[in-house]
Amino acid sequence: MLWGISIAVLIGLLVVDFIITRKPHEVSMREAIGWSVFYLTLPLLFALWLWPAFGAGEAVDFLTGFVVEKSLSVDNLFVFMLILAGFAVPVAVRQRVLLFGIVGAIVLRGIFIALGAAMLKAGTWAFLLFGLVLLLSALKLLRDVMSGSDEETDVSEMRSVKMLRRIMPVSKEYQGTRILTRENGRRALTPLAVVIFAVFATDIVFAVDSVPAVYGITADPYLVFTTNAFALLGLRALYFVLHSALAKLRYLNHGLALILAFIGAKLVLHWAHTVWPSVPDVPTTLSLGFIVVVLAAVVVTSLHANKRDERKAVRSGS
Protein backbone atom coordinates (compact mmCIF):
# COMPACT_ATOMS: atom_id res chain seq x y z
CA MET A 1 0.00 0.00 0.00
CA LEU A 2 2.84 2.38 0.87
CA TRP A 3 4.60 1.60 -2.42
CA GLY A 4 1.35 2.15 -4.33
CA ILE A 5 0.65 5.52 -2.71
CA SER A 6 4.23 6.69 -3.22
CA ILE A 7 4.31 5.73 -6.91
CA ALA A 8 0.90 7.36 -7.46
CA VAL A 9 2.13 10.62 -5.88
CA LEU A 10 5.31 10.46 -7.96
CA ILE A 11 3.35 9.98 -11.19
CA GLY A 12 1.02 12.83 -10.20
CA LEU A 13 3.95 15.22 -9.66
CA LEU A 14 5.49 14.21 -13.01
CA VAL A 15 2.15 14.79 -14.78
CA VAL A 16 1.96 18.27 -13.25
CA ASP A 17 5.51 18.96 -14.49
CA PHE A 18 4.60 17.82 -18.01
CA ILE A 19 1.55 20.10 -17.99
CA ILE A 20 3.70 23.03 -16.86
CA THR A 21 6.27 22.42 -19.62
CA ARG A 22 3.67 21.72 -22.33
CA LYS A 23 3.96 25.26 -23.65
CA PRO A 24 7.60 26.26 -24.25
CA HIS A 25 8.61 29.30 -22.20
CA GLU A 26 11.70 30.79 -20.64
CA VAL A 27 11.79 29.97 -16.93
CA SER A 28 12.05 33.00 -14.66
CA MET A 29 14.23 32.93 -11.55
CA ARG A 30 11.13 33.46 -9.39
CA GLU A 31 9.42 30.40 -10.91
CA ALA A 32 12.56 28.26 -10.57
CA ILE A 33 13.13 29.23 -6.93
CA GLY A 34 9.47 28.59 -6.07
CA TRP A 35 9.53 25.04 -7.48
CA SER A 36 12.96 24.36 -5.93
CA VAL A 37 11.67 25.31 -2.47
CA PHE A 38 8.61 23.11 -3.04
CA TYR A 39 10.71 20.07 -4.01
CA LEU A 40 13.10 20.61 -1.08
CA THR A 41 10.20 20.89 1.36
CA LEU A 42 8.63 17.58 0.27
CA PRO A 43 11.49 15.30 1.47
CA LEU A 44 11.68 17.19 4.78
CA LEU A 45 7.96 16.63 5.36
CA PHE A 46 8.41 12.99 4.37
CA ALA A 47 11.22 12.59 6.93
CA LEU A 48 9.02 14.18 9.61
CA TRP A 49 6.35 11.60 8.79
CA LEU A 50 8.86 8.72 8.82
CA TRP A 51 10.14 9.61 12.32
CA PRO A 52 6.95 8.82 14.31
CA ALA A 53 5.69 6.21 11.83
CA PHE A 54 8.79 3.99 11.56
CA GLY A 55 11.39 5.40 13.95
CA ALA A 56 14.27 7.86 14.11
CA GLY A 57 16.68 5.41 12.43
CA GLU A 58 14.65 5.25 9.22
CA ALA A 59 14.22 9.03 9.15
CA VAL A 60 17.97 9.61 9.54
CA ASP A 61 18.72 6.95 6.89
CA PHE A 62 16.33 8.70 4.50
CA LEU A 63 17.79 12.17 5.09
CA THR A 64 21.37 10.88 4.71
CA GLY A 65 20.48 9.04 1.51
CA PHE A 66 18.68 12.13 0.22
CA VAL A 67 21.76 14.32 0.83
CA VAL A 68 23.95 11.78 -1.01
CA GLU A 69 21.57 11.51 -3.96
CA LYS A 70 21.02 15.27 -4.17
CA SER A 71 24.79 15.78 -4.26
CA LEU A 72 25.18 13.25 -7.07
CA SER A 73 22.19 14.74 -8.93
CA VAL A 74 23.92 18.13 -8.94
CA ASP A 75 26.74 16.45 -10.85
CA ASN A 76 23.99 15.22 -13.17
CA LEU A 77 23.16 18.86 -13.87
CA PHE A 78 26.71 19.50 -15.08
CA VAL A 79 26.25 16.85 -17.75
CA PHE A 80 22.79 18.18 -18.64
CA MET A 81 24.35 21.63 -19.11
CA LEU A 82 26.99 20.15 -21.39
CA ILE A 83 24.37 18.37 -23.50
CA LEU A 84 22.05 21.37 -23.73
CA ALA A 85 24.92 23.63 -24.76
CA GLY A 86 26.42 21.07 -27.15
CA PHE A 87 23.16 20.73 -29.08
CA ALA A 88 22.27 24.45 -28.82
CA VAL A 89 18.89 23.65 -27.26
CA PRO A 90 16.59 26.71 -27.26
CA VAL A 91 16.05 28.16 -23.79
CA ALA A 92 12.26 27.79 -24.07
CA VAL A 93 12.35 23.97 -24.39
CA ARG A 94 15.22 23.20 -22.02
CA GLN A 95 12.92 22.37 -19.13
CA ARG A 96 11.12 19.77 -21.28
CA VAL A 97 14.47 18.09 -22.01
CA LEU A 98 15.33 18.11 -18.30
CA LEU A 99 11.94 16.59 -17.46
CA PHE A 100 12.44 13.72 -19.92
CA GLY A 101 15.88 13.19 -18.39
CA ILE A 102 14.37 13.03 -14.90
CA VAL A 103 11.71 10.50 -15.96
CA GLY A 104 14.37 8.34 -17.62
CA ALA A 105 16.58 8.55 -14.53
CA ILE A 106 13.72 7.52 -12.20
CA VAL A 107 12.79 4.54 -14.39
CA LEU A 108 16.40 3.38 -14.72
CA ARG A 109 17.10 3.76 -11.02
CA GLY A 110 13.92 1.87 -10.21
CA ILE A 111 15.26 -1.04 -12.28
CA PHE A 112 18.69 -0.85 -10.65
CA ILE A 113 17.13 -0.66 -7.18
CA ALA A 114 15.12 -3.83 -7.84
CA LEU A 115 18.24 -5.61 -9.11
CA GLY A 116 20.19 -4.41 -6.09
CA ALA A 117 17.53 -5.67 -3.69
CA ALA A 118 17.59 -9.08 -5.41
CA MET A 119 21.38 -9.20 -5.12
CA LEU A 120 21.27 -8.33 -1.41
CA LYS A 121 18.77 -11.13 -0.81
CA ALA A 122 21.16 -13.53 -2.56
CA GLY A 123 23.94 -12.78 -0.09
CA THR A 124 26.00 -10.16 1.70
CA TRP A 125 28.61 -10.36 -1.09
CA ALA A 126 26.49 -7.70 -2.85
CA PHE A 127 27.73 -5.12 -0.32
CA LEU A 128 31.31 -5.95 -1.32
CA LEU A 129 30.44 -5.64 -5.01
CA PHE A 130 28.66 -2.30 -4.50
CA GLY A 131 31.58 -1.02 -2.46
CA LEU A 132 34.11 -1.93 -5.14
CA VAL A 133 31.94 -0.28 -7.82
CA LEU A 134 31.86 2.96 -5.84
CA LEU A 135 35.59 2.89 -5.12
CA LEU A 136 36.34 2.42 -8.83
CA SER A 137 33.86 5.20 -9.70
CA ALA A 138 35.58 7.52 -7.22
CA LEU A 139 38.99 6.77 -8.74
CA LYS A 140 37.69 7.36 -12.27
CA LEU A 141 36.00 10.63 -11.28
CA LEU A 142 39.15 11.87 -9.55
CA ARG A 143 41.30 10.84 -12.52
CA ASP A 144 38.99 12.69 -14.93
CA VAL A 145 39.08 15.80 -12.75
CA MET A 146 42.88 15.77 -12.55
CA SER A 147 43.29 15.22 -16.30
CA GLY A 148 40.53 17.66 -17.26
CA SER A 149 38.86 15.08 -19.52
CA ASP A 150 35.48 15.69 -17.87
CA GLU A 151 35.48 19.15 -19.48
CA GLU A 152 36.42 17.97 -22.96
CA THR A 153 33.53 15.62 -23.71
CA ASP A 154 31.98 16.14 -27.14
CA VAL A 155 28.34 15.06 -26.80
CA SER A 156 27.90 14.80 -30.56
CA GLU A 157 30.53 12.04 -30.54
CA MET A 158 28.60 9.87 -28.06
CA ARG A 159 28.04 6.38 -29.49
CA SER A 160 24.35 6.45 -28.59
CA VAL A 161 23.86 9.70 -30.51
CA LYS A 162 25.71 8.41 -33.57
CA MET A 163 23.65 5.20 -33.50
CA LEU A 164 20.37 7.15 -33.38
CA ARG A 165 21.38 9.30 -36.33
CA ARG A 166 22.07 6.14 -38.36
CA ILE A 167 18.65 4.65 -37.56
CA MET A 168 16.52 7.69 -38.49
CA PRO A 169 17.10 11.00 -40.29
CA VAL A 170 17.21 14.12 -38.11
CA SER A 171 15.75 17.49 -39.12
CA LYS A 172 17.97 20.55 -39.06
CA GLU A 173 15.85 22.78 -36.81
CA TYR A 174 14.03 22.48 -33.48
CA GLN A 175 10.24 22.53 -33.69
CA GLY A 176 9.17 23.44 -30.18
CA THR A 177 8.61 20.36 -28.01
CA ARG A 178 7.96 18.08 -31.00
CA ILE A 179 10.05 14.91 -31.18
CA LEU A 180 8.91 13.66 -34.61
CA THR A 181 8.34 15.63 -37.82
CA ARG A 182 8.15 15.16 -41.59
CA GLU A 183 10.98 16.25 -43.84
CA ASN A 184 11.07 15.70 -47.62
CA GLY A 185 7.98 13.53 -47.36
CA ARG A 186 9.34 11.07 -44.78
CA ARG A 187 9.25 10.82 -41.01
CA ALA A 188 12.26 12.24 -39.19
CA LEU A 189 13.41 13.00 -35.67
CA THR A 190 13.81 16.56 -34.48
CA PRO A 191 17.09 17.58 -32.78
CA LEU A 192 15.12 17.52 -29.52
CA ALA A 193 14.75 13.74 -29.82
CA VAL A 194 18.53 13.35 -30.20
CA VAL A 195 19.11 15.49 -27.11
CA ILE A 196 16.64 13.43 -25.05
CA PHE A 197 18.31 10.21 -26.22
CA ALA A 198 21.72 11.58 -25.18
CA VAL A 199 20.31 12.46 -21.75
CA PHE A 200 18.87 8.93 -21.36
CA ALA A 201 22.28 7.45 -22.22
CA THR A 202 24.00 9.49 -19.51
CA ASP A 203 21.25 8.53 -17.02
CA ILE A 204 22.46 4.91 -17.21
CA VAL A 205 25.96 5.94 -16.13
CA PHE A 206 24.68 7.95 -13.17
CA ALA A 207 22.36 5.13 -12.08
CA VAL A 208 25.35 2.78 -11.77
CA ASP A 209 26.91 5.15 -9.19
CA SER A 210 23.87 6.50 -7.36
CA VAL A 211 22.03 3.26 -6.51
CA PRO A 212 25.00 1.50 -4.83
CA ALA A 213 25.77 4.79 -3.04
CA VAL A 214 22.38 4.95 -1.32
CA TYR A 215 22.46 1.20 -0.61
CA GLY A 216 25.55 2.12 1.40
CA ILE A 217 23.25 4.13 3.68
CA THR A 218 20.26 1.77 3.92
CA ALA A 219 19.38 -1.67 2.57
CA ASP A 220 15.63 -0.88 2.55
CA PRO A 221 14.55 -0.75 -1.15
CA TYR A 222 11.65 1.60 -0.33
CA LEU A 223 13.94 4.18 1.28
CA VAL A 224 16.44 3.78 -1.56
CA PHE A 225 13.68 4.47 -4.10
CA THR A 226 12.20 7.47 -2.27
CA THR A 227 15.61 9.12 -1.76
CA ASN A 228 16.30 8.80 -5.51
CA ALA A 229 12.82 10.03 -6.46
CA PHE A 230 12.90 13.07 -4.18
CA ALA A 231 16.44 13.97 -5.26
CA LEU A 232 15.55 13.80 -8.97
CA LEU A 233 12.13 15.48 -8.91
CA GLY A 234 13.48 18.97 -8.25
CA LEU A 235 16.27 18.88 -10.84
CA ARG A 236 14.27 20.69 -13.53
CA ALA A 237 13.79 23.80 -11.38
CA LEU A 238 17.18 23.51 -9.69
CA TYR A 239 18.90 23.66 -13.08
CA PHE A 240 17.63 27.19 -13.69
CA VAL A 241 18.46 28.31 -10.14
CA LEU A 242 22.04 26.97 -10.21
CA HIS A 243 22.80 27.43 -13.90
CA SER A 244 25.46 30.06 -13.30
CA ALA A 245 26.39 29.03 -9.75
CA LEU A 246 27.31 25.45 -10.73
CA ALA A 247 30.16 26.62 -12.90
CA LYS A 248 31.69 28.31 -9.84
CA LEU A 249 31.82 25.08 -7.80
CA ARG A 250 35.14 24.05 -9.33
CA TYR A 251 35.85 21.45 -6.63
CA LEU A 252 32.45 19.73 -6.69
CA ASN A 253 33.72 16.62 -8.46
CA HIS A 254 36.62 16.39 -6.00
CA GLY A 255 34.08 16.33 -3.19
CA LEU A 256 31.86 13.79 -4.93
CA ALA A 257 34.86 11.52 -5.45
CA LEU A 258 35.56 11.67 -1.69
CA ILE A 259 31.90 10.91 -0.88
CA LEU A 260 31.78 7.94 -3.27
CA ALA A 261 35.07 6.60 -1.88
CA PHE A 262 33.83 6.98 1.71
CA ILE A 263 30.54 5.17 1.02
CA GLY A 264 32.40 2.50 -0.97
CA ALA A 265 34.71 1.89 1.99
CA LYS A 266 31.65 1.86 4.29
CA LEU A 267 30.04 -0.88 2.17
CA VAL A 268 33.21 -2.97 2.15
CA LEU A 269 33.46 -2.63 5.95
CA HIS A 270 29.79 -3.57 6.30
CA TRP A 271 30.38 -6.73 4.25
CA ALA A 272 33.43 -7.55 6.36
CA HIS A 273 31.37 -6.93 9.52
CA THR A 274 28.85 -9.58 8.43
CA VAL A 275 31.71 -12.06 7.97
CA TRP A 276 33.91 -11.00 10.89
CA PRO A 277 31.81 -9.25 13.58
CA SER A 278 34.93 -7.68 15.11
CA VAL A 279 35.29 -5.40 12.05
CA PRO A 280 33.66 -2.01 12.85
CA ASP A 281 30.47 -0.93 11.05
CA VAL A 282 30.25 2.77 10.16
CA PRO A 283 27.07 4.34 11.64
CA THR A 284 24.75 6.40 9.44
CA THR A 285 25.11 9.53 11.60
CA LEU A 286 28.88 9.51 10.97
CA SER A 287 28.21 9.16 7.22
CA LEU A 288 25.82 12.13 7.29
CA GLY A 289 28.36 14.25 9.18
CA PHE A 290 31.17 13.37 6.76
CA ILE A 291 29.03 14.16 3.69
CA VAL A 292 27.89 17.53 5.08
CA VAL A 293 31.49 18.51 5.98
CA VAL A 294 32.76 17.55 2.50
CA LEU A 295 30.01 19.52 0.73
CA ALA A 296 30.64 22.55 2.95
CA ALA A 297 34.37 22.30 2.19
CA VAL A 298 33.60 22.14 -1.55
CA VAL A 299 31.61 25.38 -1.39
CA VAL A 300 34.14 27.24 0.81
CA THR A 301 37.25 26.18 -1.14
CA SER A 302 35.56 26.84 -4.51
CA LEU A 303 34.48 30.35 -3.50
CA HIS A 304 37.94 31.07 -2.04
CA ALA A 305 39.65 29.91 -5.25
CA ASN A 306 37.31 32.02 -7.37
CA LYS A 307 38.03 35.15 -5.30
CA ARG A 308 41.78 34.45 -5.51
CA ASP A 309 41.59 34.22 -9.30
CA GLU A 310 39.55 37.43 -9.45
CA ARG A 311 42.20 39.26 -7.39
CA LYS A 312 44.93 37.93 -9.70
CA ALA A 313 42.98 39.07 -12.74
CA VAL A 314 42.57 42.59 -11.27
CA ARG A 315 46.30 42.78 -10.45
CA SER A 316 47.36 41.64 -13.92
CA GLY A 317 44.91 44.09 -15.49
CA SER A 318 46.23 47.01 -13.48
Secondary structure, DSSP 8 states (H G I E B T S, - for coil): -HHHHHHHHHHHHHHHHHHHTSS-----HHHHHHHHHHHHHHHHHHHHHHHHHH-HHHHHHHHHHHHHHHHHHHHHHHHHHHHHHHTT--GGGHHHHHHHHHHHHHHHHHHHHHHHHHHHHH-THHHHHHHHHHHHHHHHHHHHHHHTGGG---GGG-HHHHHHHHHS-B-SS--TT-SEEEETTEEEE-HHHHHHHHHHHHHHHHHHHHHHHHHTT---HHHHHHHHHHHHHTHHHHHHHHTTTGGG-TTHHHHHHHHHHHHHHHHHHHHHHHHSTTS----HHHHHHHHHHHHHHHHHHHHHHHHHHHHHHHHHH-
